């Protein structure tokens, strides 16, 4: 099954996303070197759909097929996307830069999300004073064994404040989903089926 390509206008920007499946929503956010199609190429979108969920993979403003627009931050953009599409408690997945943006949104709006999947998220220490807001939410942390971009300390910080977080290693590098897409997608399916 191939995802549908869709566009939505947010704050005057034309935002591109891919959509597949039915059920509870998982919104996927890419890293700085990637775009919405990355999650299709590694099979994550179809894995989420197979788990009985609906996947929405976004091109951040100025990435992929999305125009730049006027947003104060990627975190603000995530909030605007959720509000514009009237998404009900989506589970947010973010890798690297996308993980930082998702985390920044989540610590201030924990009541608006249904869970988090952070993949080698960067900048975690910036939000240390608010990480406890996520405790009680289902959180999956996926890091490459030898991530040189986001050290293991970032995951440990989240585990310290979020007792409901689970930590797993997949692959070696920062973009661990490229090393072992099958293992990566299996962890996500297990996490979603346990919700």
Secondary structure, DSSP 8 states (H G I E B T S, - for coil): ---EEEEEEETTEEEEEEEEESSSEEEEE--TT--HHHHHHTTHHHHHHHTT-EEEEE--TTSTT------S-HHHHHHHHHHHTT--SEEEEEETHHHHHHHHHHHH-GGGEEEEEEES-S-GGGGGGGGGGGTTS-EEEEE-TT-SSS-HHHHHHHHHH-TTEEEEE-SSSSSHHHH-HHHHHHHHHHHHHT-
